[in-house]
Amino acid sequence: MRFKHISIGAGAILGVVLLMLTFLFLLPDQRYSENDFRFDFRGTEIAGKLILPLVPTNGPIDCLVFVHGDGAMSFDGTGYFEPYFSHFAQKGMCALSWHKPGVDGAEGEWLDYSMADRAALVEAGVAALRSNSVQPIGRVGLIGFSQAGWVLPKIEPIKNDIAFYVFVSPAVNWMEQSAYMTNLRNKNTTPDLVKVRNNQAIDEMVLAGAPYRQFEQYAAKHKEIDKEEFSPKRWTFITKNARSDLSQDIGQLNDVPVLLLTGARDGQLDAAKTDATFKKLLGEKLVRHQFETAGHSMIQVDQRKPMDGFDGFWVLLKVGFMGRDAFVEGYWAAMDEFIAAVLN
């Protein structure tokens, strides 16, 4: 079945494991302070954290706003963002990130959001960041992961005064990305014609924006379909966003610095297509780095395959123990070089 999450770690069990690790071990490079940060978005209170360096700075501080991938993600990405917070705090930068609506007791429901809604939420977060009374803010950049590739291009840089954009493992087209994962899962196996037919039928319903009831009726007639694959809310989220394609919006980033980071062994998306699309649409100003041994999470993997829950567990376990050292060689240097060139 298609439409698995494109996310970097998810699930309550992973959060529990990371929490246990936090109590047992000091995170290898945690060097920052967390400050509660709340703002309003369309009548919903968004709850997050403003991450600041431990050493106070004089005057405005440059800041990164974090944009999550798929899934029910807390402000720290279930722990995945911890090394990023530490890294940039030690560079004298702040970071802003928030719980997705409905996660960890936060108001709202993230599954109600379209990619355009998510972009509007980021814009509201950037505006709130600039008007906060805790710390004067200098230049603001956006860093987005995975599904955020369909969010960041919708955020107009001049209107929102965005200094730069960092894309980590973005897909180009929602439906093509889904097919890519399906093909990888079925590699070296005999095609299941019944499953192929069902996937095609579900794709058609999704693209037509069919109500969940229609999927239920189809699944009732085809017992081989696991109805638990989609909750009603997840179905609505998918039908709302299935036509997402970053190439429709990314042209407006032509005149702002953009960094693209991909992994050649990414099993969630076609990294070669992503790289080629960004290069075609953004031209020579684009800064691109593809890491040969990296998977979707920018951590070394042995083979290109879609991530499952067990893979996500090991990503967070590795990040919990190793911090920044868990990531592929050259990853942090690529970001540092790019951001320094923009801000200095």
Disulfide bonds with the S-S distance in Angstrom:
Cys63-Cys94 2.36
